[in-house]
């Protein structure tokens, strides 16, 4: 789509050219009208000077060339006259030579009449009474030089107008850029907002744009409140359900139920179903709020140490949890979701590892790669697809409900990423997550 600046440039250029065209045409027409009116008065003065010639009264058949203006005696000079006295033969200026001009009605001709040698004549005709004589005087002037000058004037105004239109466009572009400069700062703030570096737009805006920015800030605040309430509700629900589920787990482990293995097994299956349903609904709620708050982005340097400390407390000193590789200041994904993903993978690695679980972060050009390795027994190739199914556990002796990798795969898939299982160079399982960098929606 054409930019706003280019649209304004094109609009101003077209408007300026139309105005200059009309101005040029109007100026030439007005100048032509004024020139003809002025020259018409000169032609009338020539006619009156001819009538006042004393020789015309004494000898109406001829005029002495010496008493006339020199241009009337020079052939095709551009100054002509024709005098008709009663029914006598007309008296013609020598400048006409053999060319005949036709008198017309009283006053200045409306148009230009053809003259000798392709001249265009401005003709004036007047009627006079002198004694008993009726005298008709026609004077004419070659208007061709004026026509040429009008033609030059028209093109000069057009050229000057085009140059002025271009200059106006340049000036307007400069004014527009200065006027829209706050929008450049607004664009930068929107990009920072998208990257999670700010929570609101703060640059003062012109009065025309300020209401939009104010409303946008208002909506951002409302979205932030809704997301916070949603996350708080999810967290509260999770904590509220964990307690009764833990109590039920403890009751199932009582020795009294060992005497009723069928009942214990049935209750255990139902409890697993409850775990799956709860985790599924909580995870669905998390994914429904995937437009994360800018302040809730994952920061490896800040968020990973507490997670690793918690895992060390759970698994004890026998397992070393390491974090290697790149650690950007901020990653464009939700902190809680990445902690859920990494927590599940590292917890699984800690359960199966012999002595070491390692997290490695690789910041690549098109994606972020998170790799969790352990030195445990690993998983056979034919069983790696099975462990991604919810509720599937390859070893019933290890605690858990078989939900971890399924949840991880759901979160990763929601962000367009992939989860792959392979062999680790530590000897155990390697779980690799590849998350493509989100495409910025507001920048540039």
C-alpha positions as CSV (number, residue, x, y, z in Angstrom):
1,X,0.0,0.0,0.0
2,X,1.2,3.5,-0.9
3,X,2.6,5.4,2.1
4,X,0.8,8.4,3.6
5,X,3.7,10.7,2.7
6,X,3.7,9.5,-1.0
7,X,-0.1,10.0,-1.2
8,X,0.2,13.6,0.2
9,X,3.1,14.2,-2.2
10,X,1.1,13.0,-5.2
11,X,-1.9,14.9,-4.1
12,X,0.0,18.2,-3.7
13,X,1.9,17.7,-6.9
14,X,-1.3,17.1,-9.0
15,X,-3.1,20.0,-7.2
16,X,-0.1,22.3,-7.8
17,X,0.1,21.4,-11.5
18,X,-3.6,21.9,-12.0
19,X,-3.4,25.3,-10.3
20,X,-0.3,26.3,-12.2
21,X,-2.0,25.2,-15.5
22,X,-5.1,27.2,-14.8
23,X,-3.0,30.2,-13.6
24,X,-0.8,30.1,-16.7
25,X,-3.8,29.9,-19.0
26,X,-5.7,32.6,-17.1
27,X,-2.7,34.9,-17.0
28,X,-2.1,34.5,-20.7
29,X,-5.8,35.2,-21.5
30,X,-5.8,38.3,-19.2
31,X,-2.6,39.5,-20.7
32,X,-3.9,38.9,-24.2
33,X,-7.1,40.8,-23.5
34,X,-5.2,43.7,-21.9
35,X,-2.8,43.9,-24.8
36,X,-5.5,43.9,-27.5
37,X,-7.4,46.6,-25.6
38,X,-4.3,48.7,-25.4
39,X,-3.4,48.2,-29.1
40,X,-7.0,48.8,-30.1
41,X,-6.7,52.3,-28.6
42,X,-3.4,52.8,-30.5
43,X,-5.2,51.8,-33.8
44,X,-8.0,54.2,-33.0
45,X,-5.4,57.0,-32.5
46,X,-3.8,56.1,-35.8
47,X,-7.2,56.3,-37.5
48,X,-7.9,59.7,-35.9
49,X,-4.5,61.0,-37.0
50,X,-5.2,59.9,-40.5
51,X,-8.5,61.7,-40.5
52,X,-6.8,64.8,-39.2
53,X,-4.3,64.9,-42.1
54,X,-4.9,68.2,-43.9
55,X,-4.1,66.7,-47.3
56,X,-7.1,64.3,-47.0
57,X,-9.4,67.4,-46.9
58,X,-7.8,69.0,-49.9
59,X,-7.3,65.9,-52.0
60,X,-9.4,63.0,-50.9
61,X,-7.8,60.7,-53.5
62,X,-4.4,60.4,-52.1
63,X,-2.1,61.1,-49.1
64,X,1.5,62.3,-49.3
65,X,3.7,59.5,-48.0
66,X,6.0,62.1,-46.4
67,X,3.2,63.1,-44.0
68,X,2.7,59.5,-42.8
69,X,4.4,57.3,-40.3
70,X,7.4,55.5,-41.8
71,X,5.9,52.1,-41.1
72,X,2.9,52.9,-43.3
73,X,5.3,53.2,-46.2
74,X,7.4,50.1,-45.6
75,X,6.0,47.0,-47.4
76,X,4.5,44.4,-45.1
77,X,5.8,46.4,-42.1
78,X,2.9,45.2,-39.9
79,X,1.2,48.7,-39.8
80,X,-1.6,49.2,-42.3
81,X,-4.5,51.4,-43.1
82,X,-7.4,51.5,-45.5
83,X,-9.5,54.7,-46.0
84,X,-12.8,54.6,-47.8
85,X,-14.4,58.0,-48.7
86,X,-17.9,57.8,-50.0
87,X,-17.9,55.7,-53.2
88,X,-14.4,56.8,-54.3
89,X,-11.6,54.3,-54.7
90,X,-10.1,53.4,-51.3
91,X,-6.8,54.9,-50.2
92,X,-4.4,52.2,-49.1
93,X,-1.1,52.4,-47.2
94,X,2.0,51.4,-49.3
95,X,2.8,48.8,-46.6
96,X,-0.2,46.7,-47.9
97,X,1.3,46.6,-51.3
98,X,-1.1,44.3,-53.2
99,X,-2.8,42.7,-50.2
100,X,-6.4,43.5,-49.5
101,X,-7.8,43.9,-46.0
102,X,-11.5,43.8,-45.4
103,X,-13.2,46.4,-43.2
104,X,-15.6,45.1,-40.6
105,X,-18.1,46.4,-38.2
106,X,-17.4,49.4,-35.9
107,X,-14.6,49.0,-33.3
108,X,-12.0,46.4,-32.7
109,X,-12.2,43.0,-34.4
110,X,-13.1,40.1,-32.1
111,X,-10.5,37.8,-33.6
112,X,-7.4,38.1,-35.7
113,X,-7.7,38.5,-39.4
114,X,-5.3,37.0,-42.0
115,X,-2.6,39.3,-43.2
116,X,0.2,39.3,-45.8
117,X,3.0,36.7,-45.3
118,X,1.0,34.7,-42.8
119,X,0.6,37.7,-40.5
120,X,-2.3,37.8,-38.0
121,X,-3.8,41.2,-37.9
122,X,-5.6,43.1,-35.2
123,X,-8.1,45.3,-37.1
124,X,-9.9,48.4,-36.0
125,X,-12.6,50.1,-38.0
126,X,-14.3,53.5,-37.5
127,X,-16.9,55.6,-39.2
128,X,-16.4,59.4,-39.5
129,X,-18.3,62.4,-41.0
130,X,-16.3,65.2,-42.4
131,X,-18.2,67.9,-44.2
132,X,-20.4,66.1,-46.7
133,X,-18.2,63.1,-46.8
134,X,-18.7,59.7,-45.1
135,X,-15.3,58.3,-44.2
136,X,-14.5,54.8,-43.1
137,X,-11.0,54.2,-41.7
138,X,-9.6,50.8,-41.1
139,X,-6.2,50.4,-39.3
140,X,-4.5,47.1,-38.7
141,X,-1.5,45.9,-36.8
142,X,0.5,42.7,-37.1
143,X,-0.3,40.7,-33.8
144,X,2.1,37.8,-34.6
145,X,5.0,39.0,-32.4
146,X,2.6,39.3,-29.5
147,X,1.3,35.8,-30.1
148,X,4.8,34.4,-30.0
149,X,5.5,36.2,-26.8
150,X,2.2,35.0,-25.3
151,X,3.2,31.4,-26.3
152,X,6.6,31.9,-24.6
153,X,4.9,33.4,-21.6
154,X,2.5,30.4,-21.3
155,X,5.4,27.8,-21.4
156,X,7.5,29.9,-19.0
157,X,4.7,30.0,-16.5
158,X,4.1,26.3,-16.9
159,X,7.8,25.6,-16.4
160,X,8.0,27.9,-13.4
161,X,4.9,26.4,-12.0
162,X,6.2,22.8,-12.4
163,X,9.4,23.8,-10.6
164,X,7.4,25.5,-7.9
165,X,5.2,22.4,-7.6
166,X,8.3,20.2,-7.1
167,X,9.6,22.7,-4.5
168,X,6.3,22.6,-2.7
169,X,6.4,18.8,-2.6
170,X,9.9,18.9,-1.2
171,X,8.9,21.4,1.4
172,X,5.7,19.5,2.2
173,X,7.7,16.2,2.6
174,X,10.0,18.0,5.1
175,X,7.0,19.4,7.0
176,X,5.3,16.0,7.0
177,X,8.4,14.3,8.3
178,X,8.7,16.9,11.1
179,X,5.0,16.6,11.8
180,X,5.1,12.7,11.9
181,X,8.3,12.5,13.9
182,X,6.3,11.7,17.1
183,X,5.0,8.7,15.2
184,X,8.6,7.4,14.7
185,X,9.0,7.5,18.4
186,X,5.6,5.9,18.8
187,X,6.7,3.1,16.5
188,X,9.9,2.6,18.5
189,X,7.8,2.4,21.7
190,X,5.5,-0.1,20.1
191,X,8.4,-2.3,19.2
192,X,9.7,-2.0,22.8
193,X,6.3,-2.9,24.0
194,X,6.3,-6.0,21.8
195,X,9.7,-7.0,23.0
196,X,8.6,-6.6,26.6
197,X,10.8,-3.6,27.4
198,X,8.0,-1.3,28.5
199,X,4.4,-1.6,29.7
200,X,2.8,1.6,28.2
201,X,3.3,4.3,25.6
202,X,4.8,7.4,27.1
203,X,5.9,9.8,24.3
204,X,3.8,12.9,24.1
205,X,1.7,12.9,20.9
206,X,0.0,15.7,18.9
207,X,-3.6,16.5,19.8
208,X,-4.8,14.5,16.7
209,X,-3.1,11.3,17.8
210,X,-3.1,11.6,21.6
211,X,-6.7,10.2,22.0
212,X,-5.6,7.0,20.1
213,X,-2.5,6.6,22.3
214,X,-4.5,7.2,25.5
215,X,-7.1,4.6,24.5
216,X,-4.4,2.1,23.5
217,X,-2.7,2.6,26.9
218,X,-6.1,2.1,28.5
219,X,-6.7,-1.1,26.6
220,X,-3.2,-2.4,27.4
221,X,-3.9,-1.8,31.1
222,X,-7.1,-3.7,30.8
223,X,-5.4,-6.6,29.0
224,X,-2.7,-6.7,31.7
225,X,-5.4,-6.8,34.4
226,X,-7.3,-9.6,32.6
227,X,-4.1,-11.6,32.1
228,X,-3.0,-11.2,35.7
229,X,-6.4,-12.2,37.0
230,X,-6.4,-15.2,34.7
231,X,-2.9,-16.3,35.8
232,X,-3.8,-15.8,39.4
233,X,-6.9,-17.8,39.0
234,X,-4.9,-20.6,37.3
235,X,-2.3,-20.6,40.1
236,X,-4.9,-20.6,42.8
237,X,-6.8,-23.4,41.2
238,X,-3.6,-25.4,40.8
239,X,-2.7,-24.9,44.5
240,X,-6.2,-25.7,45.6
241,X,-6.3,-29.0,43.7
242,X,-2.8,-30.1,44.6
243,X,-3.7,-30.4,48.3
244,X,-6.7,-32.8,48.1
245,X,-4.9,-34.8,45.4
246,X,-1.9,-35.1,47.6
247,X,-4.1,-36.3,50.5
248,X,-5.7,-38.8,48.2
249,X,-2.2,-40.0,47.2
250,X,-1.3,-40.4,50.8
251,X,-4.5,-42.3,51.6
252,X,-3.8,-44.7,48.7
253,X,-0.4,-45.5,50.1
254,X,-1.8,-46.7,53.5
255,X,-1.3,-50.4,54.3
256,X,-5.0,-51.0,54.9
257,X,-5.6,-50.8,51.2
258,X,-2.9,-53.4,50.4
259,X,-5.5,-56.0,51.5
260,X,-7.8,-54.8,48.7
261,X,-5.5,-54.6,45.6
262,X,-8.4,-54.3,43.2
263,X,-9.9,-51.4,45.0
264,X,-6.5,-49.7,45.4
265,X,-5.7,-50.2,41.7
266,X,-9.1,-48.9,40.6
267,X,-8.7,-45.8,42.9
268,X,-5.2,-45.3,41.6
269,X,-6.5,-45.3,38.0
270,X,-9.2,-42.8,38.9
271,X,-6.7,-40.6,40.6
272,X,-4.5,-40.7,37.5
273,X,-7.5,-39.7,35.4
274,X,-8.1,-36.7,37.7
275,X,-4.5,-35.7,37.4
276,X,-4.7,-35.8,33.6
277,X,-8.0,-33.9,33.5
278,X,-6.7,-31.2,35.9
279,X,-3.4,-30.8,34.0
280,X,-5.2,-30.7,30.6
281,X,-7.6,-28.0,31.7
282,X,-4.8,-25.9,33.4
283,X,-2.6,-26.2,30.4
284,X,-5.5,-25.2,28.1
285,X,-6.1,-22.1,30.2
286,X,-2.4,-21.2,30.0
287,X,-2.4,-21.6,26.2
288,X,-5.6,-19.5,25.9
289,X,-3.6,-16.6,27.4
290,X,-0.7,-17.0,25.1
291,X,-0.5,-13.2,24.4
292,X,1.8,-12.8,27.3
293,X,2.3,-9.7,29.3
294,X,5.5,-7.8,28.3
295,X,6.8,-8.0,31.9
296,X,6.3,-11.8,32.0
297,X,9.0,-12.7,29.4
298,X,11.4,-15.5,30.3
299,X,14.8,-14.2,31.5
300,X,17.3,-17.1,31.8
301,X,19.8,-15.3,34.1
302,X,17.0,-14.5,36.6
303,X,14.6,-17.4,36.2
304,X,16.8,-20.5,35.8
305,X,18.8,-20.4,39.1
306,X,15.6,-20.8,41.3
307,X,14.4,-23.6,39.1
308,X,17.7,-25.5,39.4
309,X,17.9,-24.9,43.2
310,X,14.4,-26.4,43.5
311,X,15.4,-29.5,41.5
312,X,18.5,-29.9,43.6
313,X,16.4,-30.0,46.7
314,X,14.0,-32.5,45.2
315,X,16.6,-34.9,43.8
316,X,19.3,-34.4,46.4
317,X,23.1,-34.1,46.1
318,X,23.4,-37.3,44.0
319,X,22.3,-35.4,40.8
320,X,24.2,-32.4,39.5
321,X,22.1,-29.9,37.6
322,X,24.1,-27.8,35.2
323,X,23.2,-24.9,32.9
324,X,25.4,-24.1,29.9
325,X,25.4,-22.1,26.7
326,X,23.9,-18.8,25.7
327,X,21.8,-16.8,28.1
328,X,20.1,-13.9,26.5
329,X,18.8,-11.1,28.7
330,X,15.2,-11.9,27.7
331,X,13.4,-14.5,25.6
332,X,10.1,-13.7,23.8
333,X,8.1,-16.4,25.5
334,X,6.1,-16.6,28.7
335,X,8.1,-17.2,31.8
336,X,5.7,-19.7,33.4
337,X,5.4,-21.7,30.2
338,X,9.1,-22.1,29.7
339,X,9.6,-22.9,33.4
340,X,6.9,-25.6,33.0
341,X,8.7,-27.0,29.9
342,X,12.2,-26.9,31.4
343,X,11.0,-28.0,34.8
344,X,9.3,-31.2,33.3
345,X,12.3,-32.0,31.2
346,X,14.9,-31.5,34.0
347,X,12.7,-33.3,36.5
348,X,12.5,-36.3,34.2
349,X,16.3,-36.1,33.6
350,X,16.9,-36.0,37.3
351,X,14.7,-39.1,37.9
352,X,16.6,-41.2,35.3
353,X,20.1,-39.7,35.6
354,X,22.9,-41.5,37.3
355,X,24.8,-38.4,38.4
356,X,24.2,-35.5,36.0
357,X,21.4,-33.6,34.2
358,X,22.5,-30.7,31.9
359,X,20.5,-27.9,30.3
360,X,22.2,-26.2,27.3
361,X,20.8,-23.1,25.6
362,X,21.7,-22.3,21.9
363,X,20.6,-19.0,20.4
364,X,20.6,-19.6,16.7
365,X,19.7,-17.3,13.8
366,X,16.1,-18.5,13.3
367,X,15.3,-20.3,16.5
368,X,16.2,-20.9,20.2
369,X,17.3,-24.4,21.0
370,X,17.0,-25.8,24.5
371,X,18.6,-29.2,25.1
372,X,18.3,-31.3,28.2
373,X,20.8,-34.3,28.6
374,X,21.2,-36.9,31.3
375,X,23.6,-39.8,31.9
376,X,20.8,-42.3,32.6
377,X,19.8,-45.4,30.7
378,X,18.0,-43.5,27.9
379,X,15.0,-44.7,25.9
380,X,15.1,-47.1,23.1
381,X,14.3,-45.7,19.7
382,X,11.1,-47.8,19.3
383,X,9.7,-46.4,22.6
384,X,10.5,-42.7,22.2
385,X,7.3,-42.0,20.4
386,X,5.3,-43.7,23.2
387,X,6.5,-41.5,26.0
388,X,5.0,-38.4,24.4
389,X,1.5,-39.9,24.8
390,X,-0.3,-38.5,27.9
391,X,-0.3,-41.0,30.7
392,X,2.3,-43.3,29.2
393,X,5.0,-44.5,31.6
394,X,7.7,-46.9,30.6
395,X,8.6,-47.7,34.1
396,X,5.8,-48.0,36.7
397,X,8.4,-48.0,39.5
398,X,9.2,-44.3,38.9
399,X,6.8,-41.8,40.5
400,X,4.7,-39.6,38.3
401,X,1.6,-39.7,36.0
402,X,3.2,-39.8,32.6
403,X,2.1,-36.2,31.8
404,X,5.3,-34.3,31.6
405,X,6.5,-34.8,28.0
406,X,3.0,-34.6,26.7
407,X,2.5,-31.2,28.4
408,X,5.9,-30.1,27.1
409,X,5.0,-31.1,23.5
410,X,1.7,-29.2,23.7
411,X,3.3,-26.0,24.9
412,X,6.1,-26.2,22.4
413,X,3.7,-27.0,19.5
414,X,1.6,-24.1,20.5
415,X,4.5,-21.8,19.8
416,X,5.4,-23.5,16.5
417,X,8.3,-25.4,17.9
418,X,9.3,-29.1,18.0
419,X,10.4,-31.6,20.6
420,X,12.7,-34.3,19.6
421,X,14.2,-37.2,21.6
422,X,17.6,-38.7,20.9
423,X,20.8,-40.1,22.4
424,X,22.8,-37.8,24.6
425,X,26.6,-37.5,24.5
426,X,26.4,-38.1,28.3
427,X,25.1,-41.6,27.5
428,X,21.4,-41.1,28.4
429,X,18.4,-39.3,26.8
430,X,18.7,-36.0,25.0
431,X,15.5,-33.9,24.8
432,X,15.8,-31.0,22.4
433,X,13.3,-28.2,22.0
434,X,13.5,-25.9,19.0
435,X,11.4,-22.6,19.3
436,X,11.4,-20.3,16.2
437,X,11.8,-16.7,17.0
438,X,8.4,-14.9,16.9
439,X,8.0,-12.5,14.0
440,X,7.6,-8.9,15.3
441,X,4.2,-7.6,14.5
442,X,4.7,-3.9,15.3
443,X,8.3,-3.1,14.3
444,X,9.1,-1.3,11.1
